[in-house]
Amino acid sequence: MAYKELATRKPFVVNKNLGSAVEVEPEDLTKTNADDIPVIVPTQKQKYDFDRNGWLLIPSVLSDTDIAEMHGFCQRLHETPESIPGPERSALGGPLQKLADHPVVVGFLNEFLAYPPAASEDCYGFRLEETAAFFGDIAAHTEVQSGLHKGNGLFRLPGDSHLYRCVPGRGWSGLTRAVWELTEVTAQTNNIRFITGSHKAAYPIPEASQNPDSPLWETYECPPGSVILLTESMTQTQVQVGVAERVSILNLYNTVASRWSNWLPHPQLLETMPPKRQTLFREAYAGGNVVNGDFNQRTSAYPAEV
C-alpha cells in the first residue's frame, strides 16, 4: 500500500514573553564557527537517533592529518608536558582547540542545546563547561567499576542541568558531552557503558542493571577521528577493560544560563582564541547574554515596530 509522505511541522517552542514562540530555527543560529567554517546541520535521521537513543556516533569526522597532529600533541601532553607552554597544557591546547567548536559539534548543539536569543553570528548559544584529555593505559584509569548514575532526564529538577526535554519536533539536552576518539575503539577496549533510552525513562533502573554484563548495557565501536555525542541525563557507568592504548578528548557543554562546574581555561589561552570561540566561556546567565544579536526581538511576542 502507498503511504503518505512523512512531514515534520514546525514545533511551537514557547519563549518567556507572554507565551510567544521562539522565532528562529536551529539551522539559522551561528552558521559558521570561529574558524569561519560553515557548521554542519544534523540530518533528520541523526536528530531522530539522538532523541531516541540519548547518544549519536558520527564516525570518521577528522582527517588523517588532524588525527596524527592531535594524537601527537596528546602524547606530548602526557609524556613531556614541559615541552608545551603552560597555558596550552590542557585538552584545549594546540590543535585540540578547534575540537571545541568543530562544525559538526556546533551544528548539533544548535539543535539540541543552544538558547536562540543568546546566539548570533558572533557568539554561540551554549557554553563549554569543561574539557579533559584521556590517554594511555585504560586499565590504570578504571581499576574498579564506577557507580551507576544519571538517567530519567525527563523528570529531573532543573538545578543540576542533567535534563532532557522534548516536544513534538524538538529535543533539548541540558548537559551534552562530545567524546572525540583519536584511536580505534572496540567493545573490548571501551570502558564507557550506557543504557540506551534511559534519558527518557519513567521508571527506576531495574536490579538487573547492577550486573555489568547485563544486556541492558551498551557501548560503541569506532575508527579514529570519530565523535560520539551523549546526553548526560542518560544512565552511565564505567567498567574495567583490558589493556589498550586509547586517546580521547571529552568536551562537556551546557546552556548559557547554567554552570555545572567552576572549570575555566587558562586566561592566557583564552585571550589568544578567536573572539567567537571565547564566547564558549562567557559568564553563565541568559538575559541579554548575546554578542551583536537581537536578544529582545527573539523573546518578544510583538513586532519590533510596536
TORMAR-678023 format. One line per field, with one value per residue (C-alpha): x, y, z. Coordinates in steps of 0.001 Angstrom, whole numbers, plus 500000, padded with zeros to 6 digits. Example, Ala and Ser with C-alpha at 12.3 -4.5 7.8 and 13.67 -1.06 7.14 Angstrom:
BEGIN
X: [512300_513670] .
Y: [495500_498940] .
Z: [507800_507140] .
This chain:
BEGIN
X: [500000_501050_501904_501567_504859_506194_506298_507601_505660_507419_507345_505814_508522_507306_509565_509467_507291_503539_503692_505305_507159_510900_511204_514346_515180_518359_519790_519617_521887_525613_526142_529960_532419_535357_537490_534784_533893_530174_528571_527183_523470_522490_520338_516758_517880_520691_518247_515811_518533_519891_516420_515503_518760_520347_523587_524793_528009_529427_532363_535494_534878_538539_541108_544169_546302_544226_544250_548041_548590_546158_547414_550982_550014_548290_551413_553475_550854_551098_554802_556611_554223_557163_557660_554308_553841_551979_548717_548487_548822_545225_542717_542226_545877_547445_545436_542864_541371_539446_537520_535757_533648_534065_531401_529766_529502_528196_525509_524410_524356_522416_519684_519826_521259_521545_519295_518322_518023_521612_523055_524199_526777_529282_528547_527310_524042_525751_528827_531785_531548_534812_537248_539632_542115_542085_545092_547326_546536_542784_543213_545132_542120_539373_540573_537076_533629_532238_528772_525677_524460_522087_519094_515439_516288_512705_511785_514805_514624_516307_519045_521587_521481_521180_517943_516310_513254_511264_508146_506989_509697_512314_514602_516801_519721_520788_524318_525799_529192_531219_533852_536459_538238_541765_542460_540425_537848_536385_533857_536783_538743_535849_535250_532086_528732_525263_521622_520128_516910_517310_517325_513552_512922_509814_510700_513628_516504_515926_518047_519433_521498_523715_525334_527886_527326_523598_522346_520901_524380_525687_528857_530217_532997_534527_537599_539994_538673_535103_532904_530104_527596_525812_523185_524423_520906_521372_522281_526022_528857_532475_533888_537316_538646_541739_544990_544846_546156_543374_543375_540143_539126_535997_534185_531133_528619_525880_523291_524433_522152_523734_527029_527776_531466_533817_536351_537766_540650_543926_543286_546268_544975_541534_542973_544594_541396_539307_536554_533739_535481_535930_532145_532104_533424_531341_529532_526579_523378_520613_519199_520942_523954_524451_527139_525846_522494_518827_518004_514899_513322_513861_511985_509207_505635_505209_506700_509650_507701_505035] .
Y: [500000_503584_505773_509499_511378_511869_515520_517447_520509_523404_522831_525538_526229_528814_531684_533787_536691_536113_532636_533765_531224_531160_532883_531249_527733_525866_525997_529806_530004_530773_529483_529437_528517_530560_529448_530721_527177_526529_524436_521031_520684_517203_515126_514233_510673_511869_514041_511137_508730_511057_511829_508135_506709_509510_509193_509628_508256_510033_508002_509277_513014_514076_513814_511594_514745_516115_512766_512483_516077_515805_512395_513687_516675_514367_512207_515293_516413_513057_512241_515596_518340_520691_520818_522626_526245_526390_527935_525240_522245_521096_519441_522874_523282_523321_521538_520291_523772_523506_520500_522823_524359_521856_522413_519050_519873_523411_522225_519525_521811_524469_521849_520254_522827_526422_529137_531093_534579_534255_533182_535246_535111_536439_534127_530645_529893_527410_527157_524792_523616_521680_519663_516807_514544_510815_508891_505947_502630_502400_499740_502228_504567_502001_499619_499199_499645_503094_503592_503872_507404_509698_508620_509723_513124_513986_514166_515774_519121_521991_522658_520008_520516_516757_517269_516138_517935_517378_518466_517105_518137_519373_517894_519659_518141_520159_518765_517222_515569_515235_512477_512611_509303_509709_505956_502955_501910_498422_496895_495247_498487_500880_501443_503525_501787_503312_502290_503489_505463_505857_509659_509356_506536_506910_504039_503394_501370_497592_495456_493606_496697_496003_493273_494889_492009_492687_493149_496469_497955_499047_500636_501728_500944_503391_504208_507041_510542_509743_511676_510435_512876_511822_513422_513442_512610_509007_506245_505584_503733_502763_499262_497712_496712_495066_496889_499070_502396_504926_508690_510629_514270_514861_518198_518942_521603_523406_526103_529732_530119_527453_526046_522574_523088_526000_524975_527628_527557_529306_533064_533493_530699_532278_535627_534053_532386_533866_536104_533711_530779_532925_533149_529473_530635_533743_534262_531963_533973_534273_537814_539758_537421_537765_539411_541589_539838_540712_539252_541367_540719_536998_536960_539435_538488_541665_543007_545352_548398_548101] .
Z: [500000_499473_502433_502701_502734_506248_507272_510263_511308_512976_516756_518919_521491_523989_524960_528132_526963_527056_525577_522326_520204_519606_516247_514840_513727_514829_511311_511488_514553_514314_510778_510947_513670_514960_512005_509606_508531_507869_510604_509682_510392_511639_509335_510207_510974_513236_515181_515459_516592_519274_520623_520626_521989_524016_522012_518454_516958_513896_512544_510786_511157_511373_508598_508934_509199_512081_513870_513669_514810_517726_518779_518775_520925_523421_523657_524485_526988_528725_528425_528219_529347_529967_526176_525885_527043_530355_529081_526372_528722_528515_526208_524644_523734_520299_517583_520118_520445_517184_518514_520978_518200_515405_512692_513451_517172_516636_514216_516622_519687_517788_517513_520969_523395_522149_523558_520411_521983_523293_519921_516954_514190_516752_519688_520414_522178_524528_526776_527043_530635_530875_528800_529540_527774_528371_527176_527964_529571_530207_532876_535006_534973_535600_538277_539648_538251_538997_540462_538313_537849_535976_533918_533949_532481_531517_535191_536828_538590_536706_539257_538283_534481_533818_531950_528758_527424_524243_522393_519039_516575_519034_521697_524259_526167_529206_529609_526460_526099_522905_523055_520294_519771_518374_518377_517306_519896_520217_522594_524394_524906_525575_529296_528760_529252_528989_528841_525577_526011_529778_529443_528941_531435_533604_535950_538318_536946_537330_539612_536584_535757_538775_536697_534335_531907_531668_528081_529253_528970_525588_524271_520906_518471_516029_513934_514878_514285_515315_517723_519946_521412_524598_526770_530347_531535_530334_532803_532557_534224_533629_533730_533884_530476_529056_528478_525390_524150_523828_523371_523794_524215_526305_525983_528133_527025_528920_528372_528649_531675_533887_535178_536479_537356_538042_535364_533042_530550_531312_530917_528577_526349_526356_525237_522185_520968_518134_519565_518669_520400_523503_523786_524754_528133_528813_532093_532775_532523_529937_529929_527191_527156_523399_521255_518415_518455_518750_522154_522787_519402_519751_523044_522281_521456_519424_516190_516629_515456_518161] .
